[in-house]
Amino acid sequence: MRLFIGADINSRSKELIENRLSNLKSELDNKINWVEKDNWHLTLKFLGESTVKEKDKLIDILKETDFCGENKYLQFSRLDAFPDKDAAKIIYLGLSRGKNILIDLHQNLENKLSKNGFQKDVREYKPHLTLGRNKGKPFKLKKELGQRYLINIYARLESVNLYQSKLKADGPEYIKLFSIK
């Protein structure tokens, strides 16, 4: 099974983001496969194909993870793209506040996971909320488009979850296997 660990934000903030970006979806609909709002999360660790034994170990590790979402707030502020705006493959919302909360959480998980035989990420962790993926060739995300869709929305981290990802023709399905609040 394909597994990843992700942080979830409160549903009211998701609604605000969705409303704020409704026109953007119209403008880029022919270029982007949009992620459903219910699937929005901030990935902390992608694990890929995993065994049942590894899944059980991950749950044990998460049970030992210190996560208190009550006072963990993020501020989403800008529309951006990976690998960059000149060759957009993934459209995401970047953070102006709260990045360090996610970076610290990611590092904490990385340390615990590596001590338990899971491989560490080689790439730098960049917290973001993926909104959509390119349907075809990379395109240039116009600077003025990003400026028009500046976001100033606060969100509260609600939980850290172990997800199973099932790839389907109409998009991925994410199933919460375990959650800590």
Secondary structure, DSSP 8 states (H G I E B T S, - for coil): -EEEEEEEE-HHHHHHHHHHTHHHHHHHTTTEEE--GGG--EEEEEEEE--HHHHHHHHHHHHTS---GGG-EEEEEEEEEES-GGGBSEEEEEEEE-HHHHHHHHHHHHHHHHHTT-----S-----EEEEEESSS-B---HHHHHHT---EEEEEEEEEEEEEE--TT--EEEEEEEE-
